[in-house]
Amino acid sequence: MRFRFPSKASPLLVPALCATLLAAPAGWAQDAPAQAPPAAAAGEAADDAATDEALDTSVPLEEIRRYVTVYSAIKQAYVEPVEDKALMEAAIRGLLFDLDPHSVYFDKASAEDFDEQSRGAYEGIGVELQRQPDGNLKVIAPIDGTPAERAGLQSGDLITAIDGKTFDPDEGDTSAPLRGPAGSSLTLTIVRKGKDAPFDVTLTRDTIRITSIRGRMLEPGYGYIRISAFQADTAADFETQLEALKTEAGGRLRGLVIDLRSNPGGLLTSAVQIADDLLETGAIVSTRGRIAISDAEFSATPGDRLAGAPVVLLVDAGSASASEVLAGALRDNDRARVVGSRTFGKGSVQTLLPLDNGDSVKLTTARYFTPSGKSIQALGIVPDVVLHPAADAADGGRASYVESSLPGHLSGDEEGQGNAGDNAGEVLGGETHIDAALEELKKLAAAAPRSPATVPSS
């Protein structure tokens, strides 16, 4: 793949952008450069002024004085003593809390957990969560093959207590107790739509080695690959699985179904690499932020590993973020047909900023745009062929929430026009929808011209 971003940038911000776009958990370099950068040429002064304005870090003194007054009052007069560390961490969380749902503060343990998830191995129950304003945890999706999935946790479930302890809205990352040594147990209190009362579920923690790729032949010549998350090794595993399916098919597939249902996203580069594997040319995704260095583009390089064989992407309301990047890239380049229901609608990119004490801040720094220039923020990818849940699906298959329903979400370009949120997608479970995707794939294969197999470039 090709990656382009502006060459003129602050030395401090270049590592930040690379961390954002490459999704490296190491994130944003915090230390200043050892040497000051060379002075800019006189002809660049106007650009520097614009950049300086965008990077204005001036501190509002009156607001700081007000903060110090409140801080001192708490220290002196609150009914119980409060440690300075606790007050400062609460202040940092407060800075992020009202920005958007994806900008959060991680203490050291939570930052390490986040890093582990990016690598694809950690000890816990295996579930993607969204913290609510009251501290409760809403289930986005259980991860395939984990204790959470085996215990029957469902998208939309609300975790209101862990081992009988309810959550404090101000305690930060309330999901931390879900982690623990493999083999240890915990009990979750669950509120589920359709249930009259909360109920408890006991799970045993395990080492979660997330297998983000699995595949099989649906029929002779027609392959299927399920992508459950985008992790560091997902693109390489996709290529391995794809080559195995091609070998099983006698060297060439007639078509491929890629299943992205309830895939919450992950590393941007993994999605970009998979798109590149299936494209000969064309844009994949672009990002735009408040500063020029946040503007970047990813483009495909020659070499389609399917040699032009048709692709169908199966999506639903749980397909988010990097899943939507992949769907948008392939659909906008006329490389794939999207089948299923409207996707989640997370069109923003986060950068991880490590702090000197081991804590980290995950900050939304850009929006991403599909090759056609559209933002899917709070809207999602609208499928070419709409599928609906089975008649007996829980809660009728309706998604309990999507990006546009999250408090404080970034506004979308088409929000308020009767599109975003009003017709949120549905959750599509089971094999029936794979069968429907296969039928669409066969239609594409029947219409596709036959061409000799080619060897993709590596």
N, C-alpha and C positions, 0 to 999 in steps of 0.2 A: 504494500500500500504506500501511497505518497501522502506526506503530511506537510502542510505549509502554514506558517504563521508569520506575523510581521517580524522583520529582523531587528527593528529598533525597539528596545525594551529595557526597563530597569533590570540590573543584574539580580536584584532580589526577586523580581517577579517572573523571570524566565523559569526558574525551578518550580515556581508555583503553578504556572500554566502547564508545564510538562506533567506535573503531578495530577492536575485536573484531567487533562486530555488522555494521558496514558493510564490514569486511574491507579497509579502506584501508591500503595498505602503509605510509603515513606513520606509522600506529600510535599508540602510547601517548605522549602528551606527557610529557616528562621534567622540564621546567623547572617550578619552583614558580610559583604565581600571583604577579603583581607586588604585589598587595595581599592582606592577610589577609582571609579571609571574615568577614562580620558574625558577631557572637556569636549562638549559638543561643538561642532562647527557653527559659525555664525548663521549660516543658511538654515540650520535646524532649529533656530530659536523659537519659531512659531509653533513647530511640532512639540517642542519641549514644554512650552507654555500650556498647550492643550492637554498634554499628558499630566503636567503638574496639577492642572485644575481637576482632572479626573481622579488623581491620586491624592486629593486634598486630605491631609490627616490632622488638620487643626483641631484643637480640643476646645469645646464650648465651656469657658471658664465658669460662667454662671451656673451651668448645669452641674459641673464638677463640685462647685461649692455646695450646691443643694444636696448632692449625693453625700458629701463629707458630713454635712449636718445630720442627715438621716443615719449615716453609719455611726457617728458619735453618739447619737441618741440611743441607738440599739445597744451599743457597747456599755453605756452608762446606766440605762434605765430599764432595759428589758427584764422581765420577771425572772429569767434564768440566764446564767452566763452563756455567751456564744463565742466560740473560738473565731479568731481572725480568719483562719483558713476557710471555715465554713461560710462566713459572710462573703468573702471574696469569690468563692466558687459560686455561691448563689447569685452574686452580682453578674458574673460572667454568663451564667445560664440565662439570666434576665435579659442580657444584651441580645441573645440569640432567639429567645423564646417566641417573640412576636414577629420575627422576620418571615419565616416560612416553615412548613412542617419538616423540611429536610436539613435545616441548619441546626445543629445540636452540639452540645458540649459532652465530650467523653472524658471520664476520669481515666487514670492509667490502665486499670483493668479492662475497662470497656474499650479503650483504644487498642489494646492487645487483642481483645476478642474480635474487633472489627478487622484487624490485620489477619487474624486466623481465618475468618470467613472468606476474605479475598483469596487466601492461599488454598482454601478448600478443606481445611481440617481443624476441628476444635472439639471441646468436650461440652456437651449440653444436650438439648432435646431436638434441635433442628427445626426451627420455625422462623419465618420472616414476620416482623412485627411493626406496628405503627403506634408510637406512644400518643395517648390522648391527653388533652389539657388537664384532666383530673388525675393523671398518673396511670390510669388503667392502660392495658396493652391490647390492641386490636390485632387479630391474626390476619395477615395478608394471605399467607399460604403456608401450610406445612411442607417441608422439603421432602422429596421422594426418599423412601427407605429409611426414615429416621424415627425415633421414639414418638415424636409429635404426630407423624402420619399414622403409625401403628396404633396410637391411642385414640385416633379418630378426631383430632382437632380439625376444624373446618375454617375456611376463609370466612371472615366476619365474626368469628367467636371473639368474645371480650373476656380477657383474663383480668379478674378483679382482685385476686389475692394469690400469693405464693406461700405455701405452708401456713395458711391461715393469716398471714400478715397482709393487710390492705396497703394501698399505695398513698403516698403523700404527693400532692401536685408539685411541690417544690423540691423533691429529692433527686431530680435529675434522671439518670438512666435507671428506670425501675425494672428493666429486664435483666440486670446483672445477676440476680439470684437464680436465674434459669441455668446459668453456667455452674459447673462444678465437676468434681472427679467422676470419671466414667464408673458406673456401677452404683453410684449413690442415687437415692430416690427423692422425689419432691411431689407435692400435691398442688394442683392448680384448681382454683375456683373459677368456673366458666359460666358466663351468661350467653345464652344462644337464642336467637330469634326462633320462635315456635315452641320454646320450652317455658313452662309456667314459672319455674324457679331456678336459681343458680344450682349448679351441681359440681361435684369434685371429680377430678381425674388424676390418678397417680401414675407417674411416669418414672422410668429408670434412665438416668443420664447415660450417654454413650459417647464414644469418640466418633464424631460426625465427619466421616470422610465422604464428602459430597461427590457422588458420581453425577456430574452435570450432563453427561452424554450417554445415551443408550440408543440402540437401533436394531432393526430387524427388517426382513423382507415382508412386505404386505402381500404381494403376489409376484410371480416371476417377472423380473425386470423393474419392479416398482419398490423403491426403498422407503424407509421411515426412520427418521432420527428425532428423538426427543431431547430438547435442551431445557434442563430444569433451572439453570442459573448460568451466569457468565462469570467464570473464575479465571485465575491465571492460566490454567492449562486447558480451558474449554476449547479454544480454537484448534490447538494441536490434537486434542481428543476427537474433535469433529472431523478433522482431516483423516485421522486413523480409522474412524468408524466408516467414513464415506468410502475410503479405499477398500475396506473389508466388504462392504455391500457391493461395490463394483466387481470385486473378484468373485463374489457369490453369484452375481448376475452374468458372469462370463466375460467380464471386462468392461461392460458399459451398462449404465442404468437407462431405462426409458423415462424415468421421472423420479422425483423425490418429494415426500411430504416432510416438512420440518414442523414439529409440534412445539409451540411456544406458550401453550396455555399455562396460566398461573406461574409464569416465569417472572419473578420480580425484578430482574435486571442484574446488575453487577458491574463488572469492569467494561468500560467503553471499548477498550482496544480489542477485547475478545469478540465483541459484536462486529467491529469494523473489519477484523481479520476474516471472519466467516463470510461477511458480505464480499470482501475482496476475493475469497476463494471461488465465488460464484459469478463474478463479474469480469468481463474483459476490459471494460473501460467505464468511465463515468464517475461522478461525484458520489460519495457515500454519506457524509454528514458534515455539517459545519456548525461552529459554535460562535456565539456572540455575547460579549459581556459589556461592562461599563468602560473598560479600558481596552486599548487596542490589542494588547498582548493576549486578551481572551478570545480574540477573533482568529479562528483557525479553520482549516478545511482538510478533510481526508478524502483521497481519491483512490480509485481502483488501479491496479497494475495488471498488465495482460496475463491471462492464464485462468480459464474457467475450468475448474476441476470436474464439472459435469458435462463439458463440451456442448453446452447449449441445451441439454435435456431440461424439460420443464420442471418448475418448482412450485409447490403450493405451501403456503405458510398458514398454519392453524393457530389462531389467537383467540383470546377471550378477555374479559374485564380484569383478569389478574396478570395480563401481559403488560409489563411496565418497563420504562426507562430503556436499558440496552436492548430489550426485546423489541421495543418500538423503533429504535434506531435501525435494527436489522430489517424489520418489516418495511419501514419507510424507504430505506435504501434500495431494496430489491423491487419494491412495487413502483417507485418513481422511475427506476431504470427499465421498466417493463420486463423485468427478469423473473417475477413471481406473481402469482395470484394470491391475494390474502382472503382467507376463508375463516368465518367464525363470528365473533361479536366485537363491538367497539372496545378498543384497548383502554388501559388505565388512564393515560394522559399525563404522564410525568415527563415533561420536556425540559428539565433543568439538569445542570451538571454541578457536582460538588467537588470541592478541593479539601483535602485533609491537611490541616495546619498543626504540626506537632508543637507543643509547648516545652519549655525547658525542664519541667518537672515530670515529664512522661505523659501528661494529659494531652488531649488533642481537641481541636475544633473542626467540625465538618461544616463547611460554609458553602452556600450556593453562590457560584461565581459567574455562571453563564447560562444561557438558554441554548438548546441545540435546534437545528433546522434540517429538515429532510432535503434531498437534492433539488426538489422543486421550489425550495425556499419557504416552505410552510413550517410553522411551529405547531406541534401537537399538544402544547401545554394546556391542560384542563379540557382538552378535547379528545385526544387519542387518535389512533388510526382507525378509520372507518373501513370495514372489510368490503371487498368486491362482491362477495357472496355471503349473505347473512345466514347464520345458523342459530337455532334456539335450543334451550335445554329440554331435557325429557320432561314429560308431564308430571312425573313424580319427583322432580328435583327439589331439594330443600329450598324453602322460601321462593319457590317458583324459578329458581336459578338467578334471581336478580342479585347483582352485586350489592353488598351492604354499604359500600362506599367506594368512591374513585377519587382521583386527584381533585376534581372540581368541588367535591363535597368536604374536603379537609379544611378545617379552620385555618385561615391565614395563608392559603395557597397563593402562589403567584397567579395573577390574572392571565387569561389566555387571549389571543388575538380575536377569536370568534366567540368569546364568552359573552353572554347577554344577548346573543342573536338566536336563541332557541336551539343551539347546538350542544354547547358544553353542559354536561350534567343532566340536562333534561331527558336525554335518551341514553343514559349510561349503559354500557355493555352488560352482558350476562355471563355468568360463570358456566362454562361448558365442561362437564366431566364425562368420563366413560369412553368406551370404544366406538359408540355410534357415530361420533363426530369425526373420528379418524376414517371411518368408512365413507362418510360424506366427502371428506377431503380427497380421498383416493378417487372417488368418482369424478371430481373436478380435475384431478391430475390426468386421468385417462382422457378427458375431453381435450386437454391441452396437448397431450401426447399424440392423439389422433390427428390434430390439426397441424402439428409441427412437421416441417420438412425433414426427411431423413438426411443425415450427413455422416461422413466417415468419422470414426473416433479419432480424437486428437490427444496428444500427450500434453497435459498442462505444464506450464513453467512453474518452477518452484521458487 
